[in-house]
């Protein structure tokens, strides 16, 4: 549905959450029945869309390209920032662990595809639970790393610091922590991507498979180039600027992932939704839901206050 009619897919999810909210709040039976009828009508619309002509040619290429690019960019940003961090810290010995993290995530993604295709049926709820949990765990680790890097952005005499204290500060435990972030960030996206492609493959019309594979390969090349540019650009930055900018980027990604994780767990019915009026911007982790917005606002406030307080303490020191 996401490849064929994204707006309809979003509407179905929104109305399903509204239906569950009415049940939770013990709304009048007439109101619940009206909402149930609306959901059933929307599901009938999705059935007609899915039963239509399959994707072929340019639509198949574009769908495959955009899915991988959209899902992979977030993971690329995280992994590239971690790689640049280790290089700037003089801890290239930690790179194998970080690269191993995303390689294992890719391999586990392939196993997920095999399981989804031949062994078990991975439901939408199961997918949302896996995405939600990994997103929240990754958000917590990213927030910690962001604060750690922000502290280092205010250190004096950078070259001496990198040669001395930083090498000790970024010890073996921290290195494996970064490898864990690399794994979680990539696997969360791979897990969703392989299921998207499984559905997209089934929806592709005969003869359109080559276009789909071409879109996938093209997106993979674009992601590889973006990774190289991000790492290279980071390495050219002054060390203090690099740590400061990267700490802000990682803290921002933590806020985004927290919103995405809460939304996924709400769609899986593990968390209670609290719908509110507002925009829906999944790329920023923003959803029209009170719980998610409160959690994100709290994290954003924590980042702003924490960064300001630690900056003041660093200047005094």
C-alpha positions as a LaTeX table, in Angstrom:
\begin{tabular}{lrrr}
\hline
Residue & $x$ (\AA) & $y$ (\AA) & $z$ (\AA) \\
\hline
Unk1 & 0.00 & 0.00 & 0.00 \\
Unk2 & 2.86 & 2.38 & 0.77 \\
Unk3 & 4.16 & 1.99 & $-2.78$ \\
Unk4 & 0.74 & 2.27 & $-4.44$ \\
Unk5 & $-1.15$ & 4.84 & $-2.35$ \\
Unk6 & 0.75 & 6.22 & 0.64 \\
Unk7 & $-2.02$ & 8.69 & 1.54 \\
Unk8 & $-4.59$ & 5.90 & 1.78 \\
Unk9 & $-2.26$ & 3.79 & 3.90 \\
Unk10 & $-1.77$ & 6.68 & 6.34 \\
Unk11 & $-5.53$ & 7.29 & 6.48 \\
Unk12 & $-6.20$ & 3.64 & 7.31 \\
Unk13 & $-3.66$ & 3.68 & 10.15 \\
Unk14 & $-5.06$ & 6.93 & 11.53 \\
Unk15 & $-8.66$ & 5.71 & 11.47 \\
Unk16 & $-7.69$ & 2.38 & 13.05 \\
Unk17 & $-6.04$ & 4.23 & 15.94 \\
Unk18 & $-9.14$ & 6.41 & 16.27 \\
Unk19 & $-11.29$ & 3.26 & 16.37 \\
Unk20 & $-9.18$ & 1.76 & 19.17 \\
Unk21 & $-9.35$ & 5.06 & 21.05 \\
Unk22 & $-13.16$ & 5.00 & 20.95 \\
Unk23 & $-13.14$ & 1.46 & 22.33 \\
Unk24 & $-10.69$ & 2.42 & 25.08 \\
Unk25 & $-12.79$ & 5.45 & 26.08 \\
Unk26 & $-16.02$ & 3.40 & 26.07 \\
Unk27 & $-17.63$ & 5.74 & 23.56 \\
Unk28 & $-21.34$ & 5.32 & 22.71 \\
Unk29 & $-22.05$ & 2.23 & 20.64 \\
Unk30 & $-23.45$ & 4.26 & 17.74 \\
Unk31 & $-20.21$ & 6.27 & 17.48 \\
Unk32 & $-18.09$ & 3.12 & 17.61 \\
Unk33 & $-20.20$ & 1.44 & 14.92 \\
Unk34 & $-19.93$ & 4.51 & 12.67 \\
Unk35 & $-16.14$ & 4.48 & 13.01 \\
Unk36 & $-16.04$ & 0.72 & 12.41 \\
Unk37 & $-18.00$ & 1.18 & 9.19 \\
Unk38 & $-15.55$ & 3.88 & 8.09 \\
Unk39 & $-12.59$ & 1.59 & 8.73 \\
Unk40 & $-14.24$ & $-1.27$ & 6.82 \\
Unk41 & $-14.89$ & 1.05 & 3.87 \\
Unk42 & $-11.24$ & 2.13 & 3.87 \\
Unk43 & $-10.09$ & $-1.50$ & 3.98 \\
Unk44 & $-12.32$ & $-2.20$ & 1.00 \\
Unk45 & $-10.60$ & 0.68 & $-0.80$ \\
Unk46 & $-7.20$ & $-0.82$ & $-0.06$ \\
Unk47 & $-8.35$ & $-4.18$ & $-1.37$ \\
Unk48 & $-9.40$ & $-2.59$ & $-4.66$ \\
Unk49 & $-6.05$ & $-0.78$ & $-4.95$ \\
Unk50 & $-4.07$ & $-3.96$ & $-4.26$ \\
Unk51 & $-6.18$ & $-5.93$ & $-6.73$ \\
Unk52 & $-5.44$ & $-3.44$ & $-9.52$ \\
Unk53 & $-2.73$ & $-3.60$ & $-12.13$ \\
Unk54 & 0.71 & $-4.34$ & $-10.70$ \\
Unk55 & 3.67 & $-2.01$ & $-10.83$ \\
Unk56 & 5.90 & $-2.07$ & $-13.89$ \\
Unk57 & 8.65 & 0.02 & $-15.43$ \\
Unk58 & 9.13 & 3.50 & $-14.00$ \\
Unk59 & 6.69 & 3.11 & $-11.05$ \\
Unk60 & 8.44 & $-0.08$ & $-9.91$ \\
Unk61 & 11.88 & 1.57 & $-10.24$ \\
Unk62 & 10.77 & 4.71 & $-8.39$ \\
Unk63 & 9.10 & 2.76 & $-5.58$ \\
Unk64 & 12.13 & 0.52 & $-5.05$ \\
Unk65 & 14.51 & 3.50 & $-5.18$ \\
Unk66 & 12.57 & 5.68 & $-2.76$ \\
Unk67 & 11.92 & 2.90 & $-0.23$ \\
Unk68 & 15.60 & 2.04 & 0.19 \\
Unk69 & 16.74 & 5.67 & 0.06 \\
Unk70 & 14.16 & 6.76 & 2.64 \\
Unk71 & 14.75 & 3.85 & 5.00 \\
Unk72 & 18.51 & 3.74 & 4.57 \\
Unk73 & 19.39 & 7.42 & 4.94 \\
Unk74 & 18.71 & 7.50 & 8.66 \\
Unk75 & 20.93 & 4.47 & 9.26 \\
Unk76 & 23.64 & 5.93 & 7.02 \\
Unk77 & 23.71 & 9.15 & 9.04 \\
Unk78 & 24.17 & 7.27 & 12.30 \\
Unk79 & 26.85 & 4.85 & 11.05 \\
Unk80 & 28.77 & 7.57 & 9.20 \\
Unk81 & 28.81 & 9.75 & 12.33 \\
Unk82 & 30.12 & 6.84 & 14.41 \\
Unk83 & 32.85 & 6.03 & 11.88 \\
Unk84 & 33.93 & 9.67 & 11.72 \\
Unk85 & 33.95 & 9.83 & 15.53 \\
Unk86 & 36.29 & 6.84 & 15.84 \\
Unk87 & 38.61 & 8.15 & 13.14 \\
Unk88 & 38.84 & 11.60 & 14.71 \\
Unk89 & 39.40 & 10.05 & 18.13 \\
Unk90 & 42.31 & 7.99 & 16.84 \\
Unk91 & 40.46 & 4.78 & 17.63 \\
Unk92 & 40.50 & 3.05 & 14.27 \\
Unk93 & 40.79 & $-0.21$ & 16.18 \\
Unk94 & 37.08 & 0.19 & 16.96 \\
Unk95 & 36.06 & 0.40 & 13.29 \\
Unk96 & 35.87 & $-3.39$ & 12.76 \\
Unk97 & 33.33 & $-3.69$ & 15.60 \\
Unk98 & 31.19 & $-0.87$ & 14.18 \\
Unk99 & 31.35 & $-2.22$ & 10.64 \\
Unk100 & 30.63 & $-5.65$ & 12.02 \\
Unk101 & 27.50 & $-4.26$ & 13.66 \\
Unk102 & 25.92 & $-3.07$ & 10.42 \\
Unk103 & 27.14 & $-6.10$ & 8.46 \\
Unk104 & 25.48 & $-8.42$ & 11.02 \\
Unk105 & 22.35 & $-6.27$ & 10.77 \\
Unk106 & 22.28 & $-6.73$ & 6.99 \\
Unk107 & 22.77 & $-10.48$ & 7.36 \\
Unk108 & 20.03 & $-10.69$ & 9.97 \\
Unk109 & 17.83 & $-8.70$ & 7.59 \\
Unk110 & 18.29 & $-11.42$ & 4.96 \\
Unk111 & 17.32 & $-14.05$ & 7.54 \\
Unk112 & 14.28 & $-11.93$ & 8.38 \\
Unk113 & 13.28 & $-11.98$ & 4.71 \\
Unk114 & 13.69 & $-15.78$ & 4.62 \\
Unk115 & 11.62 & $-16.14$ & 7.78 \\
Unk116 & 8.95 & $-13.82$ & 6.45 \\
Unk117 & 8.83 & $-15.66$ & 3.14 \\
Unk118 & 9.13 & $-19.32$ & 4.04 \\
Unk119 & 8.99 & $-19.95$ & 7.78 \\
Unk120 & 6.58 & $-17.65$ & 9.61 \\
Unk121 & 4.14 & $-14.89$ & 8.81 \\
Unk122 & 5.42 & $-11.63$ & 10.27 \\
Unk123 & 2.33 & $-9.57$ & 11.00 \\
Unk124 & 2.14 & $-5.82$ & 10.91 \\
Unk125 & 1.91 & $-5.79$ & 14.71 \\
Unk126 & 5.07 & $-7.91$ & 15.08 \\
Unk127 & 6.93 & $-5.61$ & 12.71 \\
Unk128 & 5.79 & $-2.51$ & 14.58 \\
Unk129 & 6.84 & $-3.98$ & 17.95 \\
Unk130 & 10.32 & $-4.82$ & 16.65 \\
Unk131 & 10.70 & $-1.38$ & 15.09 \\
Unk132 & 9.40 & 0.40 & 18.17 \\
Unk133 & 11.64 & $-1.40$ & 20.66 \\
Unk134 & 14.82 & $-1.03$ & 18.57 \\
Unk135 & 14.02 & 2.64 & 17.91 \\
Unk136 & 13.63 & 3.43 & 21.61 \\
Unk137 & 16.79 & 1.52 & 22.59 \\
Unk138 & 18.78 & 3.24 & 19.83 \\
Unk139 & 17.35 & 6.62 & 20.90 \\
Unk140 & 18.61 & 6.11 & 24.45 \\
Unk141 & 22.12 & 5.16 & 23.32 \\
Unk142 & 22.26 & 8.00 & 20.79 \\
Unk143 & 21.25 & 10.49 & 23.48 \\
Unk144 & 24.05 & 9.24 & 25.73 \\
Unk145 & 26.63 & 9.42 & 22.92 \\
Unk146 & 25.37 & 12.89 & 21.98 \\
Unk147 & 25.97 & 14.21 & 25.51 \\
Unk148 & 29.39 & 12.53 & 25.59 \\
Unk149 & 30.43 & 14.18 & 22.31 \\
Unk150 & 29.05 & 17.56 & 23.42 \\
Unk151 & 31.31 & 17.43 & 26.47 \\
Unk152 & 34.33 & 16.80 & 24.26 \\
Unk153 & 33.49 & 19.77 & 22.02 \\
Unk154 & 34.47 & 22.14 & 24.86 \\
Unk155 & 37.83 & 20.57 & 25.75 \\
Unk156 & 40.98 & 22.67 & 25.40 \\
Unk157 & 44.06 & 21.85 & 23.33 \\
Unk158 & 42.41 & 19.34 & 21.08 \\
Unk159 & 45.44 & 17.61 & 19.65 \\
Unk160 & 46.82 & 16.77 & 23.07 \\
Unk161 & 43.38 & 15.70 & 24.21 \\
Unk162 & 42.91 & 13.33 & 21.28 \\
Unk163 & 46.35 & 11.80 & 21.74 \\
Unk164 & 45.86 & 11.37 & 25.45 \\
Unk165 & 42.61 & 11.47 & 27.37 \\
Unk166 & 40.19 & 10.82 & 24.50 \\
Unk167 & 41.85 & 7.52 & 23.69 \\
Unk168 & 41.26 & 6.45 & 27.26 \\
Unk169 & 37.76 & 7.92 & 27.46 \\
Unk170 & 36.62 & 6.02 & 24.39 \\
Unk171 & 37.43 & 2.68 & 25.90 \\
Unk172 & 36.50 & $-0.83$ & 24.86 \\
Unk173 & 33.06 & $-0.61$ & 26.46 \\
Unk174 & 32.22 & 2.61 & 24.63 \\
Unk175 & 33.45 & 1.13 & 21.36 \\
Unk176 & 31.14 & $-1.85$ & 21.68 \\
Unk177 & 28.34 & 0.51 & 22.66 \\
Unk178 & 28.84 & 2.34 & 19.37 \\
Unk179 & 28.87 & $-1.00$ & 17.55 \\
Unk180 & 25.52 & $-1.77$ & 19.18 \\
Unk181 & 24.11 & 1.53 & 17.95 \\
Unk182 & 25.39 & 0.68 & 14.46 \\
Unk183 & 23.60 & $-2.67$ & 14.60 \\
Unk184 & 20.32 & $-1.30$ & 15.97 \\
Unk185 & 20.16 & 1.66 & 13.59 \\
Unk186 & 20.75 & $-0.53$ & 10.53 \\
Unk187 & 18.67 & $-3.54$ & 11.56 \\
Unk188 & 15.63 & $-1.41$ & 12.37 \\
Unk189 & 15.68 & $-0.02$ & 8.83 \\
Unk190 & 16.63 & $-3.34$ & 7.19 \\
Unk191 & 13.83 & $-5.14$ & 9.01 \\
Unk192 & 11.25 & $-2.74$ & 7.64 \\
Unk193 & 12.86 & $-2.52$ & 4.19 \\
Unk194 & 12.93 & $-6.26$ & 3.52 \\
Unk195 & 9.24 & $-6.53$ & 4.35 \\
Unk196 & 8.48 & $-3.55$ & 2.12 \\
Unk197 & 10.37 & $-5.16$ & $-0.74$ \\
Unk198 & 8.68 & $-8.49$ & $-0.18$ \\
Unk199 & 5.30 & $-6.83$ & $-0.61$ \\
Unk200 & 6.57 & $-4.70$ & $-3.51$ \\
Unk201 & 7.88 & $-7.78$ & $-5.33$ \\
Unk202 & 4.48 & $-9.45$ & $-5.08$ \\
Unk203 & 2.80 & $-6.30$ & $-6.39$ \\
Unk204 & 5.17 & $-5.89$ & $-9.35$ \\
Unk205 & 3.68 & $-6.83$ & $-12.71$ \\
Unk206 & 5.37 & $-9.51$ & $-14.86$ \\
Unk207 & 8.39 & $-7.95$ & $-16.56$ \\
Unk208 & 8.76 & $-5.23$ & $-13.94$ \\
Unk209 & 11.20 & $-7.15$ & $-11.74$ \\
Unk210 & 14.25 & $-5.76$ & $-13.57$ \\
Unk211 & 13.07 & $-2.20$ & $-12.94$ \\
Unk212 & 12.54 & $-2.98$ & $-9.27$ \\
Unk213 & 16.04 & $-4.45$ & $-8.93$ \\
Unk214 & 17.44 & $-1.47$ & $-10.80$ \\
Unk215 & 15.81 & 0.93 & $-8.35$ \\
Unk216 & 17.20 & $-1.05$ & $-5.41$ \\
Unk217 & 20.73 & $-1.07$ & $-6.87$ \\
Unk218 & 20.59 & 2.64 & $-7.71$ \\
Unk219 & 19.50 & 3.56 & $-4.19$ \\
Unk220 & 22.30 & 1.40 & $-2.74$ \\
Unk221 & 24.86 & 3.29 & $-4.84$ \\
Unk222 & 23.43 & 6.67 & $-3.77$ \\
Unk223 & 23.56 & 5.63 & $-0.11$ \\
Unk224 & 27.19 & 4.50 & $-0.48$ \\
Unk225 & 28.15 & 7.85 & $-2.04$ \\
Unk226 & 26.30 & 9.77 & 0.69 \\
Unk227 & 28.12 & 7.76 & 3.37 \\
Unk228 & 31.48 & 8.60 & 1.83 \\
Unk229 & 30.62 & 12.30 & 1.51 \\
Unk230 & 29.35 & 12.51 & 5.09 \\
Unk231 & 32.45 & 10.84 & 6.54 \\
Unk232 & 34.81 & 12.88 & 4.34 \\
Unk233 & 33.04 & 16.13 & 5.18 \\
Unk234 & 33.16 & 15.32 & 8.89 \\
Unk235 & 36.88 & 14.61 & 8.77 \\
Unk236 & 37.54 & 18.01 & 7.21 \\
Unk237 & 35.80 & 19.91 & 10.01 \\
Unk238 & 37.80 & 21.41 & 12.89 \\
Unk239 & 37.74 & 18.93 & 15.72 \\
Unk240 & 35.71 & 21.08 & 18.12 \\
Unk241 & 33.16 & 21.92 & 15.42 \\
Unk242 & 32.94 & 18.24 & 14.43 \\
Unk243 & 32.15 & 17.08 & 17.95 \\
Unk244 & 29.68 & 19.91 & 18.52 \\
Unk245 & 27.81 & 19.41 & 15.23 \\
Unk246 & 27.77 & 15.62 & 15.56 \\
Unk247 & 26.49 & 15.77 & 19.15 \\
Unk248 & 23.56 & 17.95 & 18.01 \\
Unk249 & 22.85 & 15.63 & 15.06 \\
Unk250 & 22.84 & 12.50 & 17.23 \\
Unk251 & 20.68 & 14.13 & 19.90 \\
Unk252 & 18.24 & 15.20 & 17.17 \\
Unk253 & 18.14 & 11.65 & 15.78 \\
Unk254 & 17.43 & 10.38 & 19.30 \\
Unk255 & 14.37 & 12.66 & 19.52 \\
Unk256 & 13.22 & 11.53 & 16.05 \\
Unk257 & 13.68 & 7.83 & 16.88 \\
Unk258 & 11.80 & 8.23 & 20.15 \\
Unk259 & 8.79 & 9.61 & 18.28 \\
Unk260 & 8.98 & 6.84 & 15.69 \\
Unk261 & 9.32 & 4.16 & 18.34 \\
Unk262 & 6.29 & 5.35 & 20.30 \\
Unk263 & 4.22 & 5.59 & 17.11 \\
Unk264 & 5.18 & 2.03 & 16.15 \\
Unk265 & 4.23 & 0.64 & 19.57 \\
Unk266 & 0.92 & 2.51 & 19.40 \\
Unk267 & 0.18 & 1.00 & 15.99 \\
Unk268 & 0.92 & $-2.40$ & 17.53 \\
Unk269 & $-1.57$ & $-1.55$ & 20.34 \\
Unk270 & 1.09 & $-1.85$ & 23.07 \\
Unk271 & 0.83 & 1.83 & 23.97 \\
Unk272 & $-2.36$ & 3.84 & 24.29 \\
Unk273 & $-2.74$ & 6.50 & 21.57 \\
Unk274 & $-3.81$ & 10.05 & 22.44 \\
Unk275 & $-4.76$ & 11.64 & 19.10 \\
Unk276 & $-4.41$ & 15.41 & 18.80 \\
Unk277 & $-4.70$ & 17.87 & 15.94 \\
Unk278 & $-1.42$ & 18.48 & 14.17 \\
Unk279 & 0.81 & 17.56 & 11.23 \\
Unk280 & 2.14 & 14.08 & 10.52 \\
Unk281 & 5.85 & 14.17 & 9.61 \\
Unk282 & 7.28 & 10.63 & 9.99 \\
Unk283 & 10.73 & 11.70 & 8.72 \\
Unk284 & 10.99 & 13.93 & 11.84 \\
Unk285 & 9.25 & 11.42 & 14.11 \\
Unk286 & 6.30 & 13.83 & 14.51 \\
Unk287 & 2.82 & 12.32 & 14.74 \\
Unk288 & $-0.50$ & 13.86 & 15.83 \\
Unk289 & $-0.38$ & 12.08 & 19.18 \\
Unk290 & $-0.15$ & 13.59 & 22.65 \\
Unk291 & 2.09 & 10.91 & 24.18 \\
Unk292 & 4.69 & 11.03 & 21.44 \\
Unk293 & 4.76 & 14.82 & 21.36 \\
Unk294 & 5.15 & 15.06 & 25.15 \\
Unk295 & 8.01 & 12.54 & 25.17 \\
Unk296 & 9.76 & 14.30 & 22.27 \\
Unk297 & 9.28 & 17.71 & 23.86 \\
Unk298 & 10.71 & 16.36 & 27.12 \\
Unk299 & 13.75 & 14.90 & 25.35 \\
Unk300 & 14.28 & 18.10 & 23.37 \\
Unk301 & 14.12 & 20.13 & 26.58 \\
Unk302 & 16.55 & 17.71 & 28.24 \\
Unk303 & 18.98 & 18.13 & 25.34 \\
Unk304 & 18.77 & 21.95 & 25.33 \\
Unk305 & 19.06 & 22.33 & 29.11 \\
Unk306 & 21.68 & 19.59 & 29.42 \\
Unk307 & 23.85 & 20.97 & 26.63 \\
Unk308 & 23.60 & 24.52 & 28.04 \\
Unk309 & 24.42 & 23.40 & 31.57 \\
Unk310 & 27.37 & 21.25 & 30.52 \\
Unk311 & 28.66 & 24.03 & 28.24 \\
Unk312 & 28.61 & 26.47 & 31.16 \\
Unk313 & 30.35 & 23.94 & 33.38 \\
Unk314 & 32.96 & 23.31 & 30.66 \\
Unk315 & 33.70 & 27.02 & 30.30 \\
Unk316 & 34.10 & 27.39 & 34.07 \\
Unk317 & 36.45 & 24.42 & 34.12 \\
\hline
\end{tabular}
